[in-house]
Structure formats: structure tokens, C-alpha cells
């Protein structure tokens, strides 16, 4: 009797059969939507390098958050643009800072929406770096106290989760200690643990007006050539109290997402960053690829690599298609 040959195509023949055996499923529950908030009223300013994204004043943000919640998107990540910048980024931890105001407004209107806040100084400092600058260099330890103040101010405003992105050594521990001392022991930390010094951040720096005024961020963000180092960074953040760890960017670092998933049994986030978004949009606008299909394929790839959820500017449009 002839040996029965396995034919993989048998299971690809019918759409419902393909769906039945699909290994990776993307749902709206897997999406977090990042947004940029500015002072003023009635502001909905298009971001040129990120088609479909806007800088929003708080009143406009609140309108959008009702839509986001109704689509089933579980949460948002807020970035603020201050009215004024100074060397220590003082609006970042001001009680009436832009993010603090935005968090209060969103929680008032859609209390069940998960509101995470980016904790960093780069948008708020006159020099554009993520930490305190002394003698022309970014100083690690003096920055930690300021980051902790930012985190506590966000929690006091009602933030559901704190997301430090600065890449200073020891910042997760400093933030955890400060939150606990301020009676926010239940506020989780989503750490940008493996954040690379990437060229894919260009549009974000345009959107958030956060480009450094001198030098670059390679002394604190990770070298794109390194992956074993990422595992050490992640282990440190977990030891210091991180609840969720993140890889940023996502698409160019899928191997790091997979290595993280294999090495640690913890919640994994991946940030599909502005440049990765802009590339898809530019190619789609030029008719070079099917933008909708490529967007879904990209996010499925990030999940397939091991991410539990994805932070992406595609969240709203993909949520509409996922239904």
C-alpha cells in the first residue's frame, strides 16, 4: 500500500479551514493607540510625516477617545507637547502639565479606557535630551528624581499605567519606589526596556518636537546591532519592578521580540513606531502596495514574533477592519 503523502495545501483550500487552523490571531484587544496632545482648544493639526495622525488639543482628544472606546480599543498612550520648554523639562512634572490635564479629561469622559502615559523629558527640555544635561552630557542619576516626579504626577492625575521611555539606568526602580511611597502601589509600569537608537523615530520627533538640539541619543538608547544586551536590559527592568516590558521599534527588531518571549514569561509589548507607520503610508499613497493588507500583515507579524500587544498608530483604522 502506497504511503499517504501529506499535502499541506489540503488545509489551505477553503477560507474557513484556513481560519480554523490559523496560529496567530490579531484582535482589537491587541492594540494600544499612541496620541500627541497640545495646549489650546479646537486644535487638530495634521502631522505631515504621519498621514492620518494629528496633534490634538484636549477637547479634540476627548472626542476621539469616545470613538476609540466604542471601537473596543483597550487603551491609549499619551505624549504631551508643552507650552514652554526649559533645561529641566519642568512642565513634564507640573500638576497642570499638558499630560496631567489630558489624563484627567479622558478619565472623566471615558473612565474605563486604559490610559498609559509616556514618562520622559525629551519633549519638555529645551535641549531635547531625555535627561538632565550637565557639562554637555546627559547625566543619569540626577535624571532619576525628575522621572520619578513625572510618574507620580501622572498617577495623581489618574493614569492607569506609567511607561518610562528615557532609557536611564535604574529608572524603573526609582519610579517604582516613588509610586509606592505615594500610595500608587497598584499602578503598573510598562518599561521601554529594549529601546534602540533607531532611525525609525524620525516622524515622531517631528510630531513631538523632540529632536535633540545637540548630539544624539546613542549614549543611552541601545545599539541596533545588539540583542543579547537587550536581554540584560529586560532582566534589569524586571528586577526593578517592571510589570510589562517593551521592545521598540517592533518590525526591525522582531528577533528581539522573539528572544524576549522565549527568555521571560512576562507580558511583552512591541511599539510599531512612527517611521514604520510612515513607510507603510508612503508606499500605499504611491500605489506601491495595498496599505490595508500590509498594515494587518505587519501587526500579525509582530504578534507572531511573541508580542502580547502592539502600540501602533494604525490602531483605529485596523480596529475598524477587525470589527
C-alpha positions in Angstrom: 0.0 0.0 0.0 1.4 3.4 -1.0 2.4 5.7 1.8 -0.1 8.5 2.1 1.7 11.8 1.2 1.0 14.7 3.4 -0.3 17.6 1.3 -0.1 21.0 3.2 -2.3 22.5 0.6 -5.3 20.4 1.8 -5.6 22.8 4.7 -5.4 25.9 2.6 -8.1 25.1 0.1 -11.1 26.7 1.9 -11.1 30.1 3.7 -12.9 28.7 6.8 -10.4 25.9 7.0 -7.5 28.4 6.9 -9.2 30.4 9.6 -9.8 27.3 11.7 -6.1 26.4 11.9 -4.7 29.9 12.0 -1.9 30.1 14.6 -1.8 33.8 15.2 -4.9 35.9 15.6 -4.9 39.7 15.7 -7.9 41.2 17.5 -8.8 44.8 18.6 -7.8 43.7 22.2 -4.2 43.6 21.0 -3.9 47.4 20.2 -2.8 50.4 22.1 -3.2 53.8 20.4 -0.5 56.5 20.9 -1.5 60.1 20.6 0.1 63.6 20.8 -1.5 66.3 23.0 -1.1 70.1 22.7 -2.3 73.1 24.6 -5.2 75.2 23.2 -8.8 74.5 22.0 -10.1 73.2 18.8 -6.6 72.1 17.7 -6.5 69.1 15.2 -3.2 69.7 13.5 -2.1 67.1 10.9 1.3 65.6 11.3 2.9 65.8 7.8 5.2 62.8 8.1 2.5 60.6 9.7 -0.6 60.8 7.4 -3.8 60.3 9.3 -2.3 61.3 12.7 -2.8 64.7 14.4 -1.6 66.9 17.3 -4.8 67.3 19.4 -5.9 69.7 22.0 -7.6 68.2 25.0 -11.2 68.9 23.8 -10.5 67.2 20.5 -8.7 64.3 22.3 -11.8 63.7 24.4 -14.0 63.5 21.3 -11.6 60.9 19.7 -11.4 58.9 22.9 -15.2 58.2 22.8 -14.7 56.7 19.3 -11.6 54.7 20.4 -13.5 53.3 23.4 -16.6 52.4 21.2 -14.3 50.5 18.8 -13.1 48.3 21.6 -9.5 49.5 21.6 -8.5 48.8 25.2 -6.1 51.7 25.8 -4.1 54.8 24.7 -0.6 56.1 25.3 -0.4 59.9 25.7 2.5 62.1 24.7 2.4 65.8 25.6 3.9 68.9 23.9 4.5 71.6 26.5 3.7 75.3 26.2 7.2 76.2 27.2 10.5 74.2 27.5 13.3 74.6 29.9 16.6 72.8 30.7 14.9 70.5 33.3 11.7 69.9 31.5 9.6 71.2 34.3 6.2 71.0 32.6 6.7 67.2 32.5 6.0 67.0 36.2 3.8 70.1 36.7 0.4 69.4 38.2 -1.2 71.4 35.4 1.1 70.0 32.7 -0.4 69.0 29.4 -0.4 65.3 30.0 -1.8 65.7 33.5 -4.7 67.8 32.2 -5.3 65.3 29.4 -5.4 62.3 31.7 -8.0 63.9 33.9 -10.1 64.9 31.0 -10.1 61.4 29.4 -10.7 59.6 32.7 -13.7 62.0 33.3 -15.3 61.1 30.0 -14.3 57.5 29.3 -13.3 56.2 32.7 -13.0 52.6 31.5 -10.4 53.3 28.8 -6.9 52.3 29.9 -4.8 55.5 29.9 -1.0 55.0 29.8 1.4 57.9 29.9 4.9 58.2 28.4 7.4 59.2 31.0 10.4 61.1 29.6 11.8 64.6 29.5 12.8 65.0 25.8 9.6 66.8 24.6 9.8 69.1 27.6 13.5 70.1 27.7 15.0 73.0 25.7 17.9 70.8 24.7 15.7 67.9 23.6 17.5 65.2 25.5 15.8 62.6 27.7 17.7 63.6 30.9 19.4 66.3 32.8 22.3 67.8 30.8 25.4 68.9 32.7 28.7 69.8 31.1 27.4 68.8 27.7 26.5 65.3 28.7 23.3 63.6 29.8 23.6 62.7 33.5 21.9 59.5 34.5 21.4 59.7 38.3 20.2 63.4 38.5 17.6 62.5 35.9 16.0 59.7 38.0 14.5 62.0 40.6 12.8 64.1 37.8 11.4 61.0 36.1 10.0 59.7 39.4 8.3 63.1 39.9 6.8 62.8 36.4 5.5 59.4 37.1 3.9 60.3 40.4 2.2 63.4 38.8 0.7 61.2 36.1 -0.6 58.7 38.6 -2.1 61.5 40.7 -3.9 62.7 37.6 -5.4 59.3 37.2 -3.1 57.5 34.8 -3.7 53.7 34.7 -0.2 52.8 33.7 3.2 54.5 33.6 5.5 54.0 30.6 9.1 55.2 31.1 10.9 55.6 27.8 14.1 57.5 28.7 16.5 54.5 29.0 18.3 55.9 32.0 19.9 53.1 34.2 17.8 52.4 37.3 14.8 54.5 36.3 12.2 51.6 36.7 13.4 51.1 40.3 13.3 54.9 41.1 9.8 55.2 39.6 8.5 52.1 41.4 9.8 53.4 44.7 8.3 56.8 44.2 4.9 55.4 43.2 4.9 53.1 46.2 5.8 55.9 48.5 2.9 58.0 47.1 0.5 55.1 47.6 0.3 54.1 44.0 1.4 50.5 44.6 -1.3 49.2 42.2 -0.1 51.4 39.3 1.8 49.2 36.9 4.9 50.1 34.9 5.3 49.3 31.2 9.0 49.8 30.7 10.5 50.7 27.3 13.2 48.1 28.2 14.8 47.4 24.8 14.6 50.8 23.2 17.0 51.2 20.3 18.8 54.3 19.0 16.7 53.9 15.8 16.4 55.9 12.6 12.8 54.9 12.5 11.8 57.6 15.1 12.2 60.5 12.7 8.4 61.2 12.2 7.8 61.0 16.0 10.4 63.7 16.6 8.7 65.8 14.1 5.3 65.1 15.8 6.5 65.7 19.3 9.1 68.4 18.5 11.6 66.3 20.5 14.7 66.1 18.3 17.9 66.7 20.4 19.5 70.1 19.9 23.0 68.6 20.0 24.5 65.2 19.6 22.3 62.1 19.6 20.8 59.5 22.0 23.3 56.7 21.4 24.8 57.1 24.9 21.5 55.9 26.4 19.4 54.2 23.8 20.6 50.8 22.6 22.9 50.0 19.7 20.8 48.4 16.9 23.4 45.8 16.4 22.9 44.2 19.9 20.3 41.6 21.0 22.0 39.9 24.0 22.3 43.3 25.6 18.5 43.7 25.3 18.0 40.6 27.4 20.2 42.1 30.1 18.2 45.4 30.0 15.0 43.5 30.3 16.2 41.4 33.2 17.3 44.6 35.0 13.9 46.3 34.5 12.1 43.2 35.7 14.3 43.1 38.8 13.5 46.7 39.5 9.7 46.1 39.3 8.6 46.5 35.6 5.2 44.8 35.1 5.3 44.8 31.2 8.4 45.1 29.1 8.6 46.6 25.6 10.7 46.3 22.5 10.9 49.5 20.4 10.9 49.6 17.3 8.9 46.5 16.5 9.2 45.4 12.9 13.0 45.9 12.6 13.5 44.0 15.9 11.2 41.0 15.6 14.1 38.8 16.5 14.4 40.7 19.8 10.7 40.3 20.5 11.0 36.5 19.9 14.1 36.3 22.1 12.3 38.2 24.9 9.2 35.9 24.6 11.4 32.8 24.8 13.6 34.0 27.7 11.0 35.6 30.0 7.5 34.5 31.0 6.2 38.1 31.3 3.8 40.4 29.4 5.5 41.6 26.2 4.7 44.8 24.3 6.1 46.0 21.0 6.0 49.5 19.6 5.2 49.8 15.9 6.9 53.2 15.6 6.3 56.3 13.6 8.9 55.5 10.8 7.5 52.0 10.4 4.0 53.6 10.1 5.1 56.3 7.7 6.8 53.8 5.4 3.6 51.8 5.0 1.6 55.0 4.5 4.0 56.4 1.9 4.1 53.2 -0.1 0.3 52.9 0.0 -0.2 56.5 -1.1 2.1 55.9 -4.1 0.2 52.8 -5.0 3.2 50.6 -4.4 1.4 48.2 -2.0 -2.1 47.5 -0.6 -1.9 49.6 2.6 -4.7 47.9 4.4 -3.4 44.4 3.7 0.2 45.4 4.6 -0.9 47.0 7.9 -2.7 43.8 9.0 0.2 41.6 7.9 2.7 43.8 9.8 0.7 43.7 13.1 0.2 40.0 12.8 3.9 39.5 12.3 4.6 41.5 15.5 2.2 39.2 17.4 3.5 36.1 15.7 7.0 37.1 16.9 5.7 37.0 20.5 4.2 40.3 21.5 1.1 40.2 23.7 0.0 43.6 22.3 1.2 46.3 19.9 1.4 50.0 20.3 0.5 51.4 16.9 -0.7 54.5 15.1 -2.7 52.0 12.9 -4.9 51.1 15.9 -8.1 53.0 14.8 -8.1 52.0 11.2 -7.2 48.4 11.9 -9.9 48.2 14.6 -12.5 49.3 12.1 -11.4 46.5 9.7 -11.3 43.9 12.5 -14.8 44.9 13.5 
